[in-house]
Amino acid sequence: MIVVNRFRVPENEQAAFRDDLERTRQALAAQVGYLRGSIGRNVDDPELWVLTTEWEGPGAYRRALSAYDVKLAAVPTLSRAIDEPSAYETVEPGTELNRPQARSLG
C-alpha cells in the first residue's frame, strides 16, 4: 500500500516544516509494516510538499497511526496534509484490484 500525503507550506514556514516532516517520517519508519518512505518538494510549486510511504497493507498503516509515538511525533504534522484521499493500492500485473464495497465481516 502506498500513502501520499501532500502539504501546502508557506515559504516562511518551510525550514521548520522540513524538520517536522522528517520527524514524522522517522516515527512512521519505526512502526511494524513500514517498508519505505520519502519526502519531496514540488519542482514547479515550492510550497507543495509530499510525504510518500509504503506499507505492507492498510492494517499496518492504520496500526502505525494508532501508535503512541506516532500520535506524539507525527499526527500534528500529518494533520496539516491537504484534505484528499491518500491511500493507494499497489497495482501489479495480474493482481486483483480493490472493489468499492463494505469491508466489515458482519
Secondary structure by P-SEA (a helix, b strand, c coil): cbbbbbbbbcccaaaaaaaaaaaaaaaaaacccccccbbbbbcccccbbbbbbbcccaaaaaaaaaccccccccaaaaaacccccccccccccccccccccccccc
